[in-house]
Amino acid sequence: MTVLIDPPIWPAHNTVWCHLVSDTSLDELHAFARAAGLPLRAFDHDHYDVPERNYVTLVSRGAVAVTGKELHRRLQASGLRVTQRQKRGL
């Protein structure tokens, strides 16, 4: 079981955001997010968008801090990655 989080560097809505993913299953990801109090509306096909204010708490709850590149690589390798094309239903 590994839930990963990248650094909060993505600007939007007057803050910066990070991504929370699982390299095992979406069930694991949803369970972790639910236990941490993240709303389901933060889920975007294969990851949760998380504001910077939640980063330290998620790491303290067991999310493994990795680079954005490492997060993407491990999400791809897991087979859970949803591409933009898939999101559009093409």
C-alpha distances in whole Angstrom, upper triangle without the diagonal:
4,7,10,13,17,20,22,25,26,29,30,31,33,29,27,23,20,17,13,11,8,8,6,9,11,11,7,9,12,11,10,14,16,15,16,19,19,21,20,23,21,19,20,19,16,15,17,20,20,23,23,24,20,19,19,18,15,14,16,13,10,10,11,14,15,18,19,20,16,14,17,16,13,13,16,14,12,15,14,17,20,23,26,28,25,26,29,29,31
4,6,10,13,16,19,21,22,25,27,28,29,26,23,20,16,14,11,8,6,6,7,9,11,12,8,9,12,12,10,13,15,15,15,18,17,20,19,22,19,17,18,18,14,13,14,17,17,20,20,21,18,16,17,16,12,12,14,12,8,7,7,11,11,15,15,16,13,11,14,14,10,11,14,13,11,14,13,15,18,21,24,26,24,24,28,28,30
4,7,10,14,16,18,19,22,23,25,26,23,20,16,13,10,7,6,4,7,8,9,10,11,8,7,10,10,8,10,13,13,12,15,14,17,16,18,16,14,15,15,12,10,11,13,13,16,17,18,14,13,14,13,10,9,12,10,7,5,6,9,10,13,13,15,12,10,12,14,10,10,14,14,12,15,13,14,17,20,22,25,23,22,26,27,29
4,7,10,13,15,16,19,21,23,24,20,17,14,10,8,6,5,6,7,10,12,12,14,11,9,13,14,11,11,15,15,14,16,15,17,17,19,16,14,15,16,12,10,11,12,12,15,15,16,14,11,13,13,9,9,12,11,9,5,5,6,7,9,10,12,9,7,10,11,9,9,13,13,12,15,13,13,16,18,21,24,22,22,25,26,28
4,7,9,12,13,16,17,20,20,17,14,10,7,6,5,7,9,11,14,15,14,16,14,11,14,15,12,12,15,16,13,16,14,16,17,18,14,14,14,16,13,10,9,10,9,11,11,13,11,8,10,11,8,8,11,11,10,6,6,5,6,8,8,11,10,7,10,13,11,11,14,16,15,17,15,15,17,19,20,24,23,21,25,27,28
4,7,8,10,14,16,18,19,15,12,9,6,6,7,9,12,13,16,18,17,20,17,14,17,19,16,15,19,19,16,18,16,19,19,19,15,15,15,17,14,11,11,10,10,11,10,13,12,9,11,13,11,10,14,15,13,10,8,6,5,5,5,9,8,6,9,12,12,12,15,16,16,18,16,15,17,18,20,23,23,21,25,27,28
4,6,9,12,14,17,16,13,9,8,6,8,10,12,15,17,20,21,21,23,21,17,20,21,18,17,21,21,18,19,17,20,21,20,17,17,17,19,17,14,13,12,10,10,8,12,11,8,10,13,12,11,14,16,15,12,11,7,7,7,7,10,11,10,12,15,15,15,18,20,20,22,20,19,20,21,22,25,25,24,27,29,30
4,6,8,11,13,13,9,6,5,4,8,10,14,17,19,22,23,21,23,22,18,20,22,18,17,20,21,17,18,16,18,19,18,15,16,16,19,17,14,12,10,8,7,5,9,10,7,10,13,12,12,15,17,17,14,13,10,11,10,9,13,14,13,14,17,18,17,20,22,22,24,21,20,21,21,21,25,25,23,26,29,30
4,6,10,13,12,9,5,6,6,10,13,16,19,21,24,25,23,26,24,21,23,25,22,20,23,24,21,22,19,20,21,20,17,18,17,20,18,15,14,11,11,10,8,12,13,11,14,17,16,16,19,20,20,17,16,13,13,11,9,13,15,13,14,18,19,18,20,23,23,25,22,20,21,21,20,24,25,23,25,28,29
4,7,10,11,8,5,5,6,9,13,15,19,21,24,24,22,25,24,20,22,24,22,19,22,24,21,21,18,19,20,18,14,16,15,17,17,14,13,10,10,9,9,13,14,13,16,18,17,18,21,22,22,18,18,15,15,13,10,14,16,14,14,18,19,18,20,23,23,24,21,19,19,18,18,21,22,20,22,25,26
4,7,7,6,4,6,9,12,16,19,22,24,27,27,25,28,27,23,24,26,24,21,24,25,22,22,19,19,20,18,15,17,16,19,19,17,15,11,11,9,10,13,15,14,18,19,19,20,23,24,24,21,21,19,18,16,14,17,20,18,18,22,23,21,23,26,27,27,24,22,21,21,19,23,24,22,23,27,28
4,6,6,6,7,11,13,16,19,23,25,28,27,25,27,27,23,23,26,24,21,23,25,22,21,18,18,19,16,13,16,15,18,19,16,14,11,11,9,11,13,15,16,19,20,20,21,24,25,25,22,23,21,21,19,17,20,22,20,20,24,25,23,24,28,27,28,25,22,21,21,19,23,23,20,22,25,27
4,6,8,9,13,15,18,21,25,28,30,29,26,28,28,24,24,26,24,21,23,25,22,20,17,17,18,15,13,16,16,20,21,18,16,12,12,10,12,13,15,16,20,20,20,22,25,25,26,24,25,23,24,22,20,23,25,23,23,27,27,25,27,31,30,30,27,25,24,24,22,25,26,22,24,27,29
4,7,10,14,17,19,23,26,29,32,31,28,30,30,26,26,28,26,22,24,26,22,21,19,19,21,18,16,19,19,23,24,20,18,14,13,10,11,12,15,16,19,20,20,22,24,25,27,24,25,23,24,22,21,24,26,24,24,28,29,27,29,32,32,32,29,27,26,26,25,28,29,26,27,30,32
4,7,10,14,16,20,23,26,29,28,26,28,27,23,23,25,23,20,22,23,20,19,17,17,19,17,15,18,18,22,21,18,15,12,10,7,7,9,11,12,15,17,17,19,21,22,23,20,22,19,20,19,18,21,23,21,22,25,26,24,27,30,29,30,27,25,25,25,24,27,28,25,27,30,32
4,7,11,14,17,21,23,26,26,24,26,25,21,22,24,21,19,21,22,19,19,16,17,19,17,14,16,16,20,19,16,14,10,9,6,6,9,11,10,14,15,15,16,19,20,21,18,19,16,16,15,14,17,19,17,18,22,22,21,23,26,26,27,24,22,22,22,21,25,26,23,25,28,30
4,7,10,13,17,20,22,22,20,22,21,17,18,20,18,15,18,20,16,16,13,15,16,15,11,13,13,16,15,12,10,6,5,4,5,9,9,9,12,14,13,14,17,18,18,15,16,14,14,13,12,15,17,14,15,19,19,18,20,23,22,23,21,19,19,19,19,23,23,20,23,26,27
4,7,10,14,16,19,19,17,20,18,15,16,18,15,13,17,18,15,16,13,15,16,15,11,12,12,15,13,10,8,6,5,6,7,10,9,8,11,13,11,12,15,16,15,12,13,10,11,10,9,12,13,11,12,16,16,14,17,20,19,20,18,16,17,18,18,22,22,20,22,25,27
4,7,10,13,15,15,14,16,15,11,13,16,13,11,15,16,14,15,12,14,14,14,10,10,10,12,10,6,6,5,6,9,10,13,11,9,13,14,11,12,16,15,14,11,11,10,10,10,8,12,12,8,10,13,13,11,14,16,16,17,14,13,14,15,16,19,19,17,20,22,24
4,7,10,13,12,11,13,11,8,10,12,10,8,12,13,12,13,10,13,12,13,10,9,10,12,9,5,5,7,7,10,12,13,11,9,12,12,9,10,13,12,11,8,9,10,10,12,10,13,12,9,11,13,12,10,14,16,14,16,13,12,14,16,18,21,19,18,21,23,25
4,7,9,9,8,11,9,6,9,11,10,10,13,14,13,15,13,14,13,15,12,10,10,10,7,5,7,9,11,14,15,17,14,13,16,15,12,12,16,14,12,9,10,11,11,12,11,13,11,8,9,11,9,7,11,12,10,12,9,10,12,14,16,19,18,17,20,21,23
4,5,6,7,9,7,5,9,10,9,10,13,14,14,16,15,16,15,17,15,12,13,12,8,8,10,13,14,18,19,20,17,15,17,17,13,13,16,14,12,9,10,12,12,14,13,15,12,9,11,12,9,7,11,11,8,11,8,10,13,16,18,21,19,18,22,23,24
4,6,9,11,9,9,12,14,13,14,17,18,18,20,18,20,19,20,18,15,15,14,10,10,13,16,17,21,21,23,20,18,20,20,16,16,18,17,14,11,11,13,12,14,14,14,11,9,10,10,6,6,8,8,5,8,8,10,13,16,19,21,19,19,23,23,24
4,7,9,7,8,11,12,12,14,16,17,18,20,19,20,19,21,19,16,17,15,11,12,15,18,19,23,24,25,22,20,22,21,17,17,20,17,15,13,13,16,16,18,17,17,15,12,13,13,9,9,11,10,6,9,8,11,14,17,21,22,20,20,24,24,25
4,5,5,6,9,10,11,13,14,16,17,19,17,18,16,18,17,14,14,12,10,11,13,17,18,22,24,25,22,21,23,21,18,19,21,18,16,14,15,18,18,20,19,19,17,14,15,15,12,10,12,12,8,9,7,11,13,17,19,21,18,18,22,21,23
4,5,5,6,8,10,10,12,14,15,16,14,15,12,15,14,10,11,9,7,9,11,14,16,20,22,23,20,20,22,20,17,18,20,18,16,14,16,18,18,20,19,20,18,15,15,16,14,11,13,14,10,11,8,10,12,15,18,19,16,16,20,19,22
4,5,5,6,9,10,10,12,14,15,14,15,12,16,15,12,14,12,11,12,13,16,18,21,23,24,21,21,22,20,17,19,20,17,16,15,17,20,21,23,22,23,21,18,19,20,17,14,17,17,13,14,11,14,15,19,21,23,20,19,23,22,25
4,6,5,6,9,10,11,12,14,14,15,14,17,15,13,15,14,12,11,12,16,17,20,22,22,19,18,20,18,14,16,17,14,12,12,14,17,18,20,20,21,19,16,17,18,15,13,16,16,13,14,12,15,16,20,23,24,22,21,25,25,27
4,5,5,6,9,10,11,12,11,12,11,14,12,10,12,11,9,8,9,12,13,17,18,19,16,15,17,16,12,14,16,13,12,10,13,15,16,18,17,19,17,14,15,17,14,12,15,16,13,14,11,13,14,18,20,22,20,19,22,23,25
4,5,5,6,8,10,10,9,10,8,11,11,9,11,11,10,9,9,12,13,17,19,19,16,17,19,16,13,16,17,14,14,13,16,18,19,21,20,22,20,17,18,20,17,15,18,19,16,16,13,15,16,19,21,23,20,19,22,23,25
4,5,5,6,9,10,10,11,11,14,14,12,15,15,14,13,12,15,15,19,20,20,16,17,18,16,13,15,16,12,12,12,16,18,20,23,22,24,22,19,20,22,19,17,20,21,17,19,16,18,19,23,25,27,24,22,26,26,29
4,6,5,6,9,9,11,11,15,13,12,15,16,14,12,11,14,13,16,17,17,13,14,15,12,9,11,12,9,9,9,12,15,17,20,19,22,20,16,19,20,17,16,20,20,17,19,16,18,19,23,24,27,25,23,27,27,30
4,5,5,6,5,8,8,11,9,9,13,14,12,10,8,11,10,13,15,15,11,12,14,12,9,12,13,10,11,10,14,15,17,20,19,22,20,17,19,21,18,16,20,21,18,20,16,18,18,21,23,25,23,21,25,26,29
4,5,5,6,7,8,11,11,11,15,16,15,13,11,13,13,16,18,17,13,15,17,13,12,15,15,12,14,13,17,19,21,23,23,25,24,20,22,24,22,20,23,24,21,22,19,20,21,24,25,28,25,23,26,27,30
4,5,8,10,12,15,14,14,18,19,18,16,13,16,14,17,18,17,13,15,15,12,10,13,13,9,11,12,16,18,21,24,23,26,24,21,23,25,23,21,25,25,22,24,21,23,24,27,28,31,28,26,30,30,34
4,6,9,11,14,12,13,17,19,17,14,12,13,11,13,14,13,9,11,12,8,7,11,10,8,10,10,14,16,19,21,21,24,23,19,22,24,22,20,24,25,23,24,21,22,23,26,27,30,28,26,29,30,33
4,6,9,12,11,12,16,18,18,15,12,13,11,13,15,13,10,13,14,11,10,14,14,11,14,14,18,19,21,24,23,26,25,22,24,26,24,22,26,27,25,26,22,23,24,26,27,30,28,25,28,30,33
4,7,8,7,9,13,15,15,12,8,9,8,10,13,12,9,12,14,11,10,14,15,13,14,13,17,17,20,21,20,23,23,19,21,24,22,20,23,25,22,23,20,20,20,23,23,26,24,22,25,26,29
4,5,6,8,11,14,15,12,9,10,10,12,15,14,12,15,17,15,14,17,18,16,18,17,20,21,22,24,22,25,25,21,22,25,24,21,24,26,24,24,20,20,20,22,22,25,23,20,23,24,28
4,5,5,9,11,12,11,8,10,11,14,17,17,15,17,20,18,16,19,20,18,19,17,20,21,23,24,22,25,24,20,21,24,22,19,22,24,21,21,17,18,17,20,20,22,20,17,20,21,24
4,5,8,11,12,11,9,9,11,13,17,17,15,17,21,19,17,21,22,20,21,19,22,22,23,24,22,24,25,21,21,24,23,20,23,25,23,22,19,18,17,19,18,21,19,16,18,20,23
4,6,10,11,8,5,5,7,10,13,14,12,14,17,16,14,17,20,18,19,16,19,19,20,20,18,21,21,18,18,21,20,17,20,23,21,21,17,16,15,17,17,20,19,16,18,20,23
4,6,7,6,4,6,9,12,16,17,15,16,19,18,15,18,20,18,19,16,18,19,19,20,17,20,20,16,16,19,18,15,17,20,17,17,13,13,12,15,15,18,16,13,16,17,20
4,6,5,6,7,11,14,17,19,17,17,21,20,18,20,23,21,21,18,19,19,19,19,16,18,19,15,14,18,17,14,15,18,17,16,12,11,9,11,11,14,12,9,13,14,17
4,6,8,10,14,17,20,22,20,20,23,23,20,22,24,22,22,19,20,21,20,20,17,19,19,15,14,17,16,12,13,16,14,13,9,8,6,9,10,12,9,7,11,12,15
4,7,10,13,17,19,21,19,18,21,21,17,19,22,20,19,16,17,17,17,17,15,16,15,12,11,13,12,8,10,13,11,10,6,6,6,9,11,13,11,10,14,15,17
4,7,9,13,15,17,15,14,18,17,14,16,19,17,16,13,14,15,14,15,13,14,14,10,10,13,12,9,12,14,13,13,9,9,9,12,13,16,14,13,16,18,20
4,6,10,12,14,12,12,15,15,12,14,17,15,15,12,14,14,15,16,14,16,16,12,13,16,15,13,16,18,16,17,13,12,13,15,15,19,17,15,18,20,22
4,7,10,12,10,11,14,14,12,15,18,17,17,14,15,15,15,15,13,16,17,13,14,17,17,15,17,20,19,19,16,14,14,16,16,19,18,16,19,21,23
4,7,8,7,7,11,11,9,12,15,14,15,12,14,13,15,15,14,17,17,14,16,19,18,17,20,22,21,22,18,17,18,19,19,23,22,19,22,25,27
4,5,6,7,11,11,11,13,15,16,17,14,16,15,16,16,15,19,19,17,18,22,21,20,23,25,24,25,22,21,21,22,22,25,25,22,25,27,30
4,5,5,8,10,10,12,14,15,16,14,15,13,15,15,14,18,19,17,19,22,21,21,24,26,25,27,24,22,23,24,24,28,27,25,28,30,32
4,6,7,8,10,12,13,14,16,15,16,15,17,18,18,22,22,19,22,25,24,23,26,28,27,29,26,25,26,27,27,31,30,27,30,33,35
4,6,5,6,9,10,11,13,11,14,13,15,17,17,20,20,17,20,23,22,21,24,26,25,26,23,23,24,26,26,29,28,26,29,31,34
4,6,5,6,9,10,11,9,11,9,12,13,14,17,17,15,18,20,19,19,22,24,23,25,22,22,23,25,25,29,28,26,29,31,33
4,6,5,6,9,10,9,11,10,13,15,16,20,19,17,20,22,21,21,25,26,25,27,25,24,26,28,29,32,31,30,33,35,37
4,5,5,6,9,9,11,12,15,17,18,22,20,18,21,24,22,22,25,26,25,27,24,25,26,28,29,33,31,29,33,34,37
4,5,5,6,6,9,9,13,15,16,19,18,15,18,20,18,18,22,23,21,23,21,21,23,25,26,30,28,26,30,31,34
4,5,5,4,6,7,10,13,15,18,16,14,18,19,17,18,21,22,21,23,21,22,24,26,28,31,30,28,32,33,35
4,5,7,9,10,14,17,19,21,19,18,21,23,21,21,25,25,24,26,24,25,27,30,31,34,33,31,35,36,39
4,6,9,11,15,18,19,22,20,18,21,22,20,20,24,24,22,24,22,23,25,28,30,33,31,30,33,34,37
4,6,9,12,16,17,20,17,15,19,20,17,17,21,21,19,22,20,21,24,27,29,31,30,29,32,33,36
4,6,9,13,14,16,14,12,15,16,14,14,18,18,16,19,17,18,21,23,25,28,26,25,29,30,32
4,6,10,12,14,11,10,13,14,12,13,17,17,16,19,17,18,21,23,25,28,27,26,30,31,33
4,7,9,12,10,9,13,14,12,14,17,17,17,20,19,18,21,23,24,28,27,26,29,31,33
4,7,8,6,6,10,11,10,12,14,15,15,18,17,17,20,21,23,26,25,25,28,30,31
4,5,5,6,9,10,11,12,14,15,17,19,18,16,19,20,21,24,24,24,27,29,30
4,5,5,6,9,10,10,12,14,15,17,16,14,16,16,17,21,21,20,23,25,26
4,5,5,6,9,10,11,12,14,16,16,13,16,16,17,20,21,21,24,25,26
4,5,5,6,8,10,10,12,15,15,13,16,17,19,22,22,22,25,27,27
4,6,5,6,9,10,11,13,12,11,14,15,17,20,19,19,22,24,25
4,6,5,6,9,10,11,10,8,11,11,14,16,16,17,20,21,22
4,6,5,6,9,10,11,10,13,13,16,18,18,19,22,23,23
4,5,5,6,9,9,9,13,14,17,20,19,19,23,23,24
4,5,5,7,6,6,9,11,14,16,15,16,19,20,21
4,5,6,7,5,9,10,13,15,14,15,18,19,19
4,5,8,8,12,13,17,18,17,19,22,22,22
4,5,7,11,13,17,18,16,18,21,21,21
4,6,9,11,15,15,13,15,18,17,18
4,6,10,13,14,12,13,16,16,17
4,6,10,11,10,11,14,14,15
4,7,8,6,7,10,11,12
4,5,5,6,9,10,10
4,5,5,6,9,9
4,5,5,6,6
4,5,5,6
4,5,8
4,6
4
